[in-house]
């Protein structure tokens, strides 16, 4: 006689519901955008009740914030893997810039992070989340390049903000391009030249 699998705990059921809601929300927010997507539609796509959705998230904005944070976590982890495989700190920065722009080819990332994020969450919230994720990784990389003698001394925070802002603008150009994959090489080259402007000549 076969054994019945043990019943899931309340915590496991809660985690499963949260994961289903986040997966459904990412798909709908990424496809349709923040405005047209309702929490009812997300709950239906996740196969849970509207009440369950509101039990886990206060509302649509809270759910969108969770999706935004998840996107930041994923790109930050990818950037850290790229940096870990680079032969030196400057190459890590160059590869990181290229990796960020390549990630912008993902329509969901572009929609959630670059297009809808600032309007749905507000710039202060967006920057707070980015400081804990992508900006943290970029700042650490620039600090390491400076300490290794590849980058001149200066206001590291301002430099990091300017470089990141340029990368986000390049990502927006990709989002608006009729052929993002074709636009990627030239934008990557321009980002590399911008980053190169912060380097010590001959370092």
Secondary structure, DSSP 8 states (H G I E B T S, - for coil): ---------HHHHHHHHHHHHHHHHHHHHHHH-TTT--HHHHHHHHTS-HHHHHHH-SSHHHHHHHHHHHHHHHHHHHHHHHHHTSSSHHHHHHHHHHHHHHHTTSHHHIIIIIIIHHHHH-HHHHHHHHHHTHHHHHHHHHHHHHHTTSB--S-HHHHHHHHHHHHHHHHHHHHH-TTHHHHHHHHHHHHHHHHHTTB-TT-
